[in-house]
Amino acid sequence: MDRNAGRAEVHTQADAGQDSPLLEMAGVTKHFESGKRSVTALQDITAQVQKGVVTGLIGPDGAGKTTLMRLIAGLLLPDSGTLKVLGLNVIRDPLQVQAAIGYMPQHFGLYEDLTVQENLDLYADLQGVPRSDRPARYEGLMQMTGLGPFTARLAGRLSGGMKQKLGLACTLIKPPAFLLLDEPTVGVDPVSRRELWQIVYQLVEEQGMSVLLSTAYLDEAERCQQVVLLHQGVVLGQDAPSVFSNPLQNQAFLLSSKRWGRRQIRKQLHGKPGVLDATISGDRVRLVTDSPMEPEKVTDFLGPDAELTVTPVSPRFEDAFIALIKDHTDTETEAPPKQESPSGVSAKSKDGDVIVVEDVDRRFGDFMAVKGIHFRVRHGEIFGLLGANGAGKSTTFRMLCGLLPPSGGRLTVAGEDLRAAPARARARIGYMAQKFSLYSGLNVLQNLRFFSSAYGLRGPQRKDRIDWALTSFGLEPMADMPSGNLPLGFKKRLALAAALMHEPDILFLDEPTSGVDPVARREFWQRITQLADARVTILVTTHFMEEAEYCDRLVIMAQGEILGGGTPAQIKDRYRSDERPDPSLEDAFIAMITSDSEEAA
């Protein structure tokens, strides 16, 4: 995918500085009380946002991004400091600010029992848009978002990407000078992400709108003309993304080995002195060192036996993000303790196909959500189930977990036919749902006690597994905190710990890292690859194509059908061309989905 598609011409600070700043913050501090503890969400924030640009608000989970957005929108008041938006004092005139800006929070309040048109009418009423102005405004918004053919559809029946576009349309019914978008692309597939970004830059170019958005996707941060980097409630820096990444020249490399696979290379590099970051990138490993280095010296990390091929590459903003976060973290996250092979694996599982899907359908009334799909998952494999929003991935997951019966076809998990023995199959499965099954009113320890009991653990075994979860996932300091108050990254940790309480030999992960930052994502995949090394079979859905590279094999779905499958390298090879000699998995995904949509049309 072209990261510059739809991108407006970049404005420098000098160009924008001819006018007064759109947003001015000085010394902004905000504390919250959580139980008996006081939490500093933001500390002495001083920054400016200029007019006519797209500014990214970037930071790890719990950095304070959403709190800062809500302060800017006048929904919260700071404990100290000054805050001006469009020349208005937010502290003194919050209602005036709210009338002048557009704000789309992470969970925008669509009414799912209303149609697209009825949602538009409702928000037009709320924003006081005259009825005479509405037809032209609606037409423009529907054309911009591509929702014109769906105005009579219930909002609850829209895909995730379409819901986000409808939320944006409702926010824009009364065009604001300043638009705030809090994580607008969380849980959205790459095709819809691209479309949302085209909309954002269309607003900047054609309407002169200024945009401040937060995102967990750092490739999106590179689309921004400015980024404000937050960590632990403090601003680490503000500038163009390239200003952050350029100092890391001669520190980024792609590695491949004649003797080792990519997972083994990454495992050997993890935690070595001089290694800043190591991630899977196609058939290779992307290494970032903590200082400039000649390519021939990189081989010293693994020695001559590895027979490495080292290719220098340009640094990315994500590399700089990881470097800055590590520099400003008191204690670096330790690698999780190695997960032992689940107790039942050797006795219950054999090499071969652990999951078999043959000609499976699923109907909901007249709607066919899944249409005759086939695939097999081998023992100890990381298998990816990818697709656009509404492709049928979650429906397939629910059938494989025994939570939803298929309408037709054959499903077996761990040798158990899901039609005949769903309970026996479920006992072998750990399931981390896309929307958490955690109980938000229970604290961390209470959730672990509940799930361990639900999985049939008793006595010393139950206590041992709870202790393991608290220690291994770094949850001990938060044991008494309600799970609903946890930062997103810690909610993900707790959800994964709960899914592993009974030591399953098959693990289903439905969008497990949606919305989490790259630091938490790396930690999560460190755990997953350790489980795979312990011969746990893993089936995962994700919209984040770079982490789909961790899969051994994958299939791509659209409109309930499988479009293609294979290893990540095989899928990318199909879309290699003179124009795109080294396509990313995201390029291949978008090409496959777009081609299918064009054929369907």
C-alpha positions in Angstrom: 0.0 0.0 0.0 1.3 3.5 -0.9 1.7 5.2 2.5 1.5 8.5 0.8 -1.8 7.8 -1.0 -4.1 10.8 -0.6 -1.5 12.7 1.4 -1.5 16.4 1.4 1.6 18.5 0.7 3.6 18.7 3.9 3.6 22.0 5.7 6.7 22.8 7.7 6.5 24.5 11.1 7.9 27.6 9.5 5.2 27.7 6.9 2.4 27.1 9.5 4.0 29.5 12.0 2.7 32.5 9.9 -0.6 32.1 11.8 -1.2 31.6 15.5 -1.3 28.0 16.7 -4.6 26.2 16.5 -3.9 24.4 19.8 -1.7 25.7 22.6 -1.0 23.8 25.8 1.3 24.9 28.6 2.0 23.1 31.8 -1.1 20.9 31.5 -1.3 18.3 34.3 -4.1 15.8 35.2 -4.4 13.4 38.1 -7.0 10.7 38.7 -7.9 8.8 41.8 -8.1 5.0 41.4 -9.1 3.3 44.7 -6.5 4.5 47.3 -3.9 5.5 44.7 -3.4 8.7 42.8 -2.5 8.3 39.1 -0.7 11.1 37.2 -2.2 10.8 33.7 -0.4 13.9 32.3 2.4 15.9 33.7 3.4 19.4 32.6 2.3 19.0 28.9 3.5 21.8 26.7 3.0 21.6 23.0 1.4 23.4 20.0 -0.5 22.2 17.0 -0.5 24.3 13.8 -3.3 25.0 11.4 -3.9 23.1 8.2 -1.8 20.0 9.1 -2.4 16.4 10.3 -0.8 15.9 13.7 -0.3 12.5 15.2 -0.6 11.9 19.0 1.6 8.8 19.5 2.4 6.8 22.6 2.2 3.4 24.3 -0.9 2.2 26.2 -1.5 4.3 29.3 0.6 7.2 27.9 -2.3 9.7 28.4 -3.4 10.1 24.7 -7.2 9.7 25.4 -7.0 11.9 28.5 -5.3 14.6 26.5 -7.9 14.4 23.7 -10.7 14.7 26.3 -9.0 17.7 27.9 -8.6 19.4 24.5 -12.3 18.7 23.7 -13.4 20.3 27.0 -14.8 17.0 28.4 -12.3 17.1 31.3 -10.6 20.0 33.1 -6.9 20.0 33.9 -5.7 20.2 37.4 -3.2 22.9 36.3 -1.9 24.6 33.2 -3.4 26.5 30.3 -5.2 25.1 27.3 -6.4 27.1 24.2 -8.2 25.8 21.1 -9.0 28.1 18.2 -8.1 31.0 20.5 -10.7 29.9 23.1 -9.8 29.2 26.7 -10.9 25.5 27.1 -11.0 25.8 30.9 -13.2 28.9 30.9 -15.3 28.2 27.8 -15.6 24.4 27.3 -19.0 24.5 25.7 -17.8 27.1 23.1 -14.9 24.8 22.3 -17.1 21.8 21.9 -19.4 23.7 19.5 -16.4 24.7 17.4 -14.6 21.4 17.0 -15.3 17.8 15.9 -14.4 14.9 18.2 -14.7 11.3 17.4 -13.8 9.1 20.4 -12.6 5.5 20.3 -16.1 4.2 20.8 -18.3 6.5 18.8 -21.9 6.5 19.8 -23.7 5.1 16.8 -27.2 3.8 17.3 -27.1 0.3 15.9 -30.9 -0.1 15.7 -31.1 3.0 13.5 -30.2 3.0 9.8 -27.3 5.0 8.4 -29.7 7.8 7.3 -31.4 7.9 10.7 -28.0 8.2 12.5 -27.1 11.1 10.2 -30.5 12.8 10.9 -30.1 12.3 14.7 -26.6 13.9 14.7 -27.7 16.7 12.4 -30.5 17.4 15.0 -28.0 17.3 17.9 -25.6 19.7 16.0 -28.4 22.1 15.0 -27.8 21.8 11.3 -30.7 23.5 9.4 -32.8 21.1 7.4 -32.3 23.1 4.2 -28.5 22.5 4.5 -28.8 18.8 5.1 -29.3 17.2 1.6 -26.2 18.8 0.1 -24.2 17.9 3.2 -25.4 14.3 3.3 -24.6 13.9 -0.4 -21.1 15.1 0.1 -20.5 12.9 3.2 -21.9 9.8 1.5 -19.8 10.3 -1.6 -16.7 10.9 0.6 -17.2 7.8 2.7 -18.6 5.5 0.1 -21.7 4.9 2.2 -24.2 6.2 -0.3 -25.6 2.7 -1.3 -26.1 1.8 2.4 -28.2 4.6 3.8 -31.1 2.2 4.5 -28.9 -0.4 6.3 -29.0 -0.7 10.0 -25.8 0.6 11.6 -25.5 -2.6 13.5 -25.3 -4.5 10.2 -22.3 -2.5 8.9 -18.7 -3.9 8.9 -16.2 -2.4 11.3 -14.7 -0.1 8.7 -18.1 1.1 7.6 -19.1 1.9 11.2 -15.9 4.0 11.5 -16.7 5.9 8.4 -20.3 6.5 9.5 -19.0 7.7 12.9 -16.7 10.1 11.0 -19.6 11.3 8.8 -21.8 12.0 11.8 -18.9 14.0 13.4 -18.5 16.0 10.2 -22.2 16.9 9.6 -21.4 20.4 10.9 -17.9 20.9 9.4 -15.4 21.8 12.2 -12.2 23.8 11.8 -10.4 21.3 14.1 -11.1 17.6 14.1 -10.0 15.2 16.9 -9.9 11.5 16.1 -9.0 9.1 18.9 -7.8 5.8 17.5 -10.0 6.0 14.4 -8.6 2.9 12.7 -8.5 0.4 15.7 -10.0 -2.9 14.6 -10.2 -1.8 10.9 -8.8 -3.8 8.0 -6.1 -2.4 5.8 -8.4 -1.5 2.9 -10.7 0.5 5.2 -7.7 2.1 6.9 -6.5 3.3 3.6 -9.9 4.7 2.8 -10.1 6.5 6.1 -6.8 8.1 5.5 -7.8 9.3 2.1 -10.9 10.9 3.7 -8.7 12.6 6.3 -6.4 14.2 3.7 -9.4 15.1 1.5 -10.7 17.1 4.5 -7.3 18.9 4.9 -6.9 19.6 1.2 -10.4 20.6 0.2 -11.8 22.1 3.4 -8.7 23.4 5.1 -9.5 21.3 8.2 -6.8 20.7 10.8 -6.7 17.2 12.3 -5.2 15.8 15.5 -5.4 12.0 15.7 -4.1 9.3 18.0 -3.1 5.9 16.6 -1.5 2.7 17.6 -0.2 2.0 14.1 3.1 3.6 13.6 3.0 3.3 9.8 0.1 5.7 10.1 2.3 8.0 12.2 4.6 8.4 9.2 1.6 9.8 7.3 1.3 12.7 9.7 3.1 15.9 9.0 3.9 16.3 12.8 3.8 13.9 15.7 3.6 14.5 19.4 5.2 11.6 21.2 3.8 10.9 24.7 5.1 8.4 27.3 3.9 8.0 30.9 2.1 11.3 30.7 5.1 13.3 29.5 5.9 14.8 26.0 9.2 13.2 24.7 9.3 15.3 21.6 7.4 16.9 18.7 8.5 17.1 15.1 8.1 15.6 11.7 8.4 11.7 11.8 11.6 11.8 9.7 13.3 14.0 12.3 12.8 11.1 14.8 14.0 8.4 12.5 16.9 10.0 10.6 19.4 9.7 13.5 19.1 5.9 13.3 20.8 5.7 9.9 23.1 2.7 9.6 21.3 0.9 12.5 18.6 -1.0 10.6 19.2 -4.3 8.8 17.3 -7.3 7.3 18.8 -10.7 8.2 18.4 -14.1 6.7 20.3 -17.3 7.4 21.1 -20.5 5.4 21.0 -22.5 8.6 18.3 -20.9 10.8 14.7 -20.0 10.3 13.4 -16.5 11.0 11.9 -17.4 14.3 15.2 -18.9 15.5 17.1 -15.9 14.4 14.8 -13.6 16.3 14.9 -15.8 19.4 18.8 -15.7 19.4 18.8 -12.0 19.0 16.3 -11.2 21.8 18.0 -9.6 24.8 21.5 -9.5 23.3 23.6 -6.4 24.2 23.6 -4.0 21.3 20.2 -5.1 20.0 17.5 -2.4 20.2 14.8 -4.4 18.4 14.3 -7.6 16.4 11.0 -8.3 14.5 9.9 -10.8 11.9 9.7 -9.2 8.4 8.6 -11.7 5.8 11.2 -14.4 5.5 13.8 -12.3 7.3 14.3 -10.6 10.6 14.5 -6.8 10.9 17.2 -5.9 13.3 17.8 -2.4 14.8 21.0 -1.9 16.7 21.6 0.6 19.5 24.4 2.3 17.6 25.6 2.6 14.0 27.2 -0.5 12.6 28.8 -1.8 9.4 26.9 -4.7 7.9 29.8 -7.2 8.3 29.9 -6.5 12.1 26.2 -7.5 12.4 27.2 -11.1 11.8 29.0 -11.0 15.2 25.6 -11.1 17.0 25.0 -14.7 15.9 28.5 -15.9 14.9 29.7 -17.6 11.7 27.6 -20.7 12.1 24.5 -18.8 11.3 25.7 -18.0 7.8 23.8 -14.7 7.8 23.0 -12.5 4.9 22.8 -8.8 6.1 21.0 -6.1 4.1 21.1 -2.5 5.3 17.7 -0.7 5.2 16.4 2.8 6.0 15.2 3.4 9.6 11.5 3.9 10.2 9.6 6.1 12.7 8.7 2.8 14.6 12.4 2.2 15.2 12.8 5.7 16.7 9.6 5.1 18.8 11.0 1.9 20.3 14.4 3.6 21.0 12.8 6.5 22.7 10.4 4.4 24.8 13.3 2.2 26.0 15.4 5.2 26.8 12.6 6.6 29.0 11.6 3.4 30.7 13.1 2.7 34.1 12.9 -1.0 33.9 12.7 -2.7 30.5 10.1 -5.3 30.2 11.7 -8.7 30.8 11.0 -11.6 28.5 8.2 -13.7 29.9 9.1 -16.9 31.6 9.1 -19.8 29.2 5.7 -21.4 28.9 6.1 -25.1 29.5 4.5 -27.5 27.1 0.8 -27.9 28.2 0.4 -31.0 30.3 -1.9 -32.7 27.8 0.0 -32.0 24.6 2.2 -35.1 24.4 -0.6 -37.4 25.5 -3.4 -35.9 23.4 -1.8 -34.5 20.3 0.2 -35.9 17.5 2.0 -34.3 14.6 -0.5 -33.7 11.8 -3.7 -31.7 11.3 -5.1 -30.5 14.6 -7.9 -28.4 13.0 -9.8 -29.6 9.9 -12.3 -27.4 8.2 -14.1 -28.9 5.2 -16.8 -27.3 3.1 -18.1 -25.3 6.1 -21.1 -22.9 5.8 -22.9 -20.7 8.3 -26.2 -19.0 7.6 -28.0 -16.4 9.6 -31.5 -16.5 8.1 -31.1 -15.6 4.5 -27.6 -14.2 5.0 -24.6 -16.5 4.2 -21.8 -15.4 6.6 -19.4 -18.3 5.7 -19.5 -20.1 2.3 -18.0 -23.5 1.8 -14.5 -22.8 3.3 -11.7 -25.3 3.5 -8.4 -25.2 5.5 -6.2 -27.4 7.8 -4.0 -26.3 10.7 -1.0 -28.5 11.7 0.1 -29.3 15.2 2.4 -26.6 16.7 1.6 -24.1 13.8 0.8 -20.4 14.0 -2.0 -20.1 11.5 -3.5 -16.8 10.4 -7.1 -16.1 9.4 -7.1 -12.7 7.7 -9.8 -10.8 5.9 -11.6 -7.5 5.6 -14.1 -6.4 8.2 -17.2 -8.6 7.8 -15.4 -11.3 5.9 -16.6 -14.1 8.3 -13.5 -14.5 10.4 -15.1 -14.1 13.8 -18.0 -16.4 12.8 -15.5 -19.0 11.7 -13.7 -18.7 15.1 -16.9 -19.1 17.0 -17.7 -22.3 15.1 -14.2 -23.7 15.7 -14.6 -23.0 19.5 -17.9 -24.8 19.6 -19.8 -21.7 20.4 -21.7 -21.6 17.2 -22.9 -24.7 15.2 -22.1 -24.8 11.5 -25.0 -24.9 9.0 -23.1 -27.4 6.9 -19.7 -29.1 6.4 -17.3 -30.8 8.7 -15.3 -29.3 11.6 -12.8 -31.2 13.8 -10.6 -29.8 16.5 -8.1 -32.0 18.3 -9.7 -35.0 16.7 -13.2 -34.1 18.1 -16.1 -33.6 15.7 -17.6 -30.3 16.8 -21.1 -31.4 15.8 -20.9 -34.5 18.0 -18.6 -33.5 20.9 -18.3 -29.7 21.2 -17.7 -29.9 25.0 -14.8 -32.3 24.7 -13.2 -30.1 22.1 -13.7 -26.9 24.2 -11.8 -28.5 27.0 -8.7 -28.5 24.8 -9.1 -24.9 23.6 -8.1 -21.5 25.0 -10.0 -18.6 23.5 -9.2 -14.9 23.6 -12.2 -13.1 22.2 -12.0 -9.9 20.1 -14.3 -8.2 22.7 -13.0 -9.2 26.0 -14.8 -11.9 28.1 -13.3 -10.3 31.2 -15.7 -9.1 33.9 -14.9 -5.4 34.2 -16.4 -5.1 37.7 -14.1 -7.8 39.1 -10.5 -7.1 39.8 -7.6 -8.9 38.2 -7.3 -11.6 40.9 -11.0 -12.2 40.9 -11.1 -12.6 37.1 -8.3 -15.2 37.3 -10.1 -17.0 40.1 -13.3 -17.1 38.1 -11.7 -18.4 34.9 -9.6 -21.0 36.7 -12.7 -22.3 38.4 -14.6 -22.3 35.1 -11.9 -24.4 33.5 -12.2 -26.9 36.4 -9.1 -26.1 38.3 -9.2 -26.8 42.0 -7.0 -26.7 45.1 -3.2 -26.3 44.7 -3.4 -26.6 40.9 -5.7 -23.5 40.8 -3.4 -21.6 43.2 -0.3 -22.4 41.2 -1.9 -21.3 37.9 -3.1 -18.0 39.4 0.4 -17.3 40.8 1.9 -18.2 37.4 -0.5 -15.8 35.6 0.2 -12.9 38.0 3.9 -13.3 37.9 4.4 -14.2 34.2 2.2 -11.4 32.9 3.3 -8.7 35.3 -0.1 -8.4 36.9 0.9 -8.6 40.5 0.9 -4.8 41.1 -2.6 -4.6 39.7 -4.1 -7.6 41.3 -6.7 -5.5 43.2 -7.5 -3.2 40.3 -10.9 -3.6 38.5 -10.2 -5.0 35.1 -12.3 -2.3 33.5 -9.9 0.3 34.7 -6.8 -1.4 33.3 -4.9 0.2 30.3 -5.7 -1.7 27.1 -2.3 -3.5 27.0 -2.9 -4.9 30.5 -6.4 -6.0 29.6 -4.9 -7.9 26.7 -2.4 -9.5 29.1 -5.1 -10.5 31.5 -7.3 -11.9 28.7 -4.5 -14.0 27.4 -3.6 -15.2 30.9 -7.2 -16.2 31.5 -7.3 -18.2 28.2 -4.1 -20.1 29.3 -5.2 -21.0 32.8 -6.0 -24.6 32.0 -2.9 -25.1 29.8 -4.7 -25.7 26.5 -2.9 -27.3 23.6 -4.9 -25.2 21.1 -5.2 -21.4 21.4 -7.6 -19.2 19.4 -6.8 -15.5 19.3 -9.4 -13.2 17.7 -7.8 -9.8 17.0 -5.5 -10.1 20.1 -3.5 -6.9 19.6 -6.1 -4.6 18.2 -5.4 -1.1 19.4 -2.3 -1.9 21.4 1.0 0.0 20.8 4.1 -1.6 19.2 5.8 -2.2 22.6 2.9 -4.3 23.9 2.5 -6.0 20.5 6.1 -7.1 20.7 5.7 -8.4 24.2 2.5 -10.3 23.1 4.2 -12.0 20.1 7.2 -12.9 22.3 4.7 -14.9 24.4 2.9 -16.4 21.4 6.1 -17.6 19.7 7.2 -19.2 22.9 3.9 -21.1 23.1 4.4 -22.2 19.5 7.9 -23.4 20.4 6.2 -25.4 23.2 4.1 -27.1 20.5 0.9 -25.2 21.2 -1.3 -24.9 18.0 -2.3 -21.2 17.5 -5.1 -19.8 15.2 -5.1 -16.0 15.1 -7.0 -13.3 13.3 -5.4 -9.9 12.9 -5.8 -6.7 10.8 -2.1 -5.8 11.5 -0.3 -7.1 8.5 3.2 -6.8 9.9 2.3 -9.2 12.7 0.6 -11.5 10.3 4.2 -12.2 9.1 4.7 -14.2 12.3 2.3 -16.8 11.0 3.6 -20.0 9.5 0.7 -20.1 7.0 -2.5 -18.1 6.5 -5.6 -17.8 4.5 -7.3 -14.6 3.4 -11.2 -14.3 3.5 -13.6 -11.9 1.9 -17.4 -12.1 1.9 -17.4 -15.4 3.6 -15.1 -17.2 1.2 -11.4 -18.0 1.1 -9.6 -16.0 -1.6 -6.2 -17.7 -1.2 -3.6 -19.0 1.2 -0.1 -20.1 1.8 3.0 -18.8 3.7 3.3 -15.0 3.9 6.2 -15.3 1.3 4.1 -17.3 -1.1 1.2 -14.8 -0.9 3.5 -11.8 -1.5 5.2 -13.5 -4.4 1.8 -13.7 -6.3 1.7 -9.9 -6.3 5.3 -9.2 -7.2 5.6 -6.9 -10.3 8.0 -4.4 -12.0 6.0 -1.6 -10.3 6.2 -3.3 -6.9 9.2 -5.6 -6.9 9.2 -6.2 -3.1 5.5 -6.1 -2.0 4.6 -6.1 1.6 1.9 -8.5 3.0 -0.3 -5.4 3.3 0.2 -4.7 -0.4 -0.7 -8.3 -1.3 -3.8 -8.2 1.0 -5.1 -5.0 -0.5 -4.5 -6.3 -4.0 -6.3 -9.5 -3.3 -9.3 -7.9 -1.6 -9.6 -5.1 -4.2 -9.5 -7.6 -7.1 -12.2 -9.7 -5.5 -14.4 -6.6 -4.9 -14.0 -5.6 -8.6 -14.9 -9.0 -9.8 -18.0 -9.1 -7.5 -19.1 -5.7 -8.9 
